[in-house]
Amino acid sequence: MNAKKNLVVGVVAFLVILGVLIYAGGLWPGNTGGPRLPSIKIGGPFALEAGDGSTVTDRTYRDKWQLIYFGYTLCPDACPTALSDIAGAMTRLGPLAQKVQPIFITIDPARDTPKVMAEYVKAFGGHIIGLSGTPEQIADAAREFRVYYAKVKDKDAPNGYLMDHSSVIYVMRPGDFDFVATFTHETSSDQMAERLRKLITSS
């Protein structure tokens, strides 16, 4: 599949996951309080490695709002768009940006070492932190956030593959690390900044 098809598959997978989450929360149209799926939690413990060799966990930035995004450095479209939007939102937030920590977690640890991630996020400004880890650590973190990802063969790509994945930016609240909102790579910097400003100033 080409990159466009991969992105479509990822979006469809995200919509399926979103539908399950909405139903589980009792928000599905026509839900009248009858039997439903158990509540599904988004976000949880993770331990990954930053470019300087330090370990970053879900507790490292508990004093800040966290923006968690899963992707990879060779992503042709969604990831750079999402990271550019995040960087733009941070600029628009002004001093409030000090209360937010964006985190970019790879779903391709074989190619995205901690140092590769650190170099990659530099292109989007100093706010975003890139994290990698072992395949098991990445799988554990992705599972906590209900992230879909899969390797897709592509003879024209480095090492012969691309990564198909859902493209969701998770907003986690300070202190309890509770999931409160999502953005996508299609959310503009202005929209993202406006929503974050409301969350920060109302807390």
Residue pairs with C-beta under 8 A, 6 or more apart in sequence:
1 9
1 152
1 154
1 164
2 154
3 76
3 77
3 162
6 152
6 162
6 163
6 164
7 77
7 78
7 167
9 164
10 78
10 148
10 164
10 165
10 166
10 167
11 166
11 167
13 148
13 164
13 166
14 148
14 166
14 167
14 168
17 146
17 148
17 166
19 28
20 37
20 40
21 40
21 42
21 146
22 28
23 31
23 36
23 37
24 36
24 37
24 38
24 39
24 40
25 39
25 40
26 33
26 36
28 36
40 146
41 179
42 144
42 145
42 146
42 170
42 179
43 58
43 68
43 144
43 145
43 170
43 172
43 177
43 178
43 179
44 58
44 144
44 145
45 57
45 58
45 144
46 57
46 58
46 105
46 137
46 140
46 141
46 144
47 55
47 56
47 57
47 133
47 137
48 55
48 56
48 57
48 105
48 131
48 132
48 133
48 137
48 138
48 141
49 55
49 56
49 114
49 131
49 132
49 133
50 56
50 114
50 117
50 118
50 129
50 130
50 131
51 114
51 115
51 117
51 118
51 119
51 130
52 118
53 114
56 103
56 129
56 131
58 177
59 177
61 101
61 103
62 174
62 175
62 177
63 174
63 175
64 99
64 100
64 101
64 174
65 99
65 100
65 101
65 171
65 172
65 173
65 174
65 196
65 199
65 200
66 100
66 101
66 102
66 103
66 170
66 171
66 172
66 174
66 177
67 86
67 100
67 101
67 102
67 103
67 169
67 170
67 171
67 172
67 183
68 103
68 105
68 145
68 169
68 170
68 172
69 79
69 82
69 83
69 86
69 102
69 103
69 104
69 105
69 168
69 169
69 170
70 105
70 106
70 107
70 141
70 142
70 145
70 147
70 149
70 165
70 166
70 168
71 78
71 79
71 82
71 83
71 104
71 105
71 106
71 107
71 165
71 167
72 79
72 106
72 107
72 108
72 111
72 112
72 163
72 165
73 79
73 106
73 108
73 111
73 112
73 116
73 117
73 120
74 108
74 111
74 157
74 158
74 162
74 163
75 162
75 163
75 165
76 162
77 185
78 167
78 185
79 104
79 167
79 185
81 185
81 186
82 167
82 169
82 183
82 184
82 185
83 104
83 121
83 124
83 128
84 124
84 189
85 183
85 185
85 187
85 188
85 189
85 192
86 102
86 124
86 127
86 128
86 169
86 189
86 192
87 102
87 124
87 125
87 127
87 128
87 189
88 188
88 189
88 190
88 192
88 193
89 189
89 190
89 192
89 193
89 196
90 97
90 100
90 102
90 125
90 127
90 193
91 97
91 125
91 189
92 189
92 190
92 193
93 100
93 193
93 196
93 197
93 200
96 196
96 197
96 200
96 201
97 127
99 174
99 200
100 127
100 196
100 200
101 127
101 129
102 127
102 128
102 129
103 128
103 129
103 131
104 117
104 120
104 121
104 128
104 129
104 130
104 131
105 131
105 132
105 138
105 141
105 142
106 112
106 117
106 130
106 131
106 132
106 138
107 138
107 142
107 147
107 149
107 163
107 165
108 163
109 132
109 133
109 134
109 135
109 137
109 138
110 135
110 159
111 158
111 159
112 120
112 130
112 132
113 132
114 130
114 131
114 132
116 132
117 130
117 131
117 132
118 130
120 130
121 128
121 129
121 130
132 138
133 141
141 147
142 149
145 168
145 170
147 165
147 166
147 168
148 164
148 165
148 166
149 163
149 164
149 165
149 166
150 163
150 164
150 165
151 161
151 162
151 163
151 164
152 161
152 162
152 163
152 164
153 160
153 161
154 160
154 161
154 162
167 184
167 185
168 182
168 183
168 184
169 182
169 183
169 184
169 185
169 187
169 192
170 179
170 182
171 179
171 180
171 181
171 182
171 183
171 195
171 196
171 199
172 178
172 179
172 180
173 179
173 180
173 199
173 203
174 203
180 199
181 195
181 199
183 191
183 192
183 195
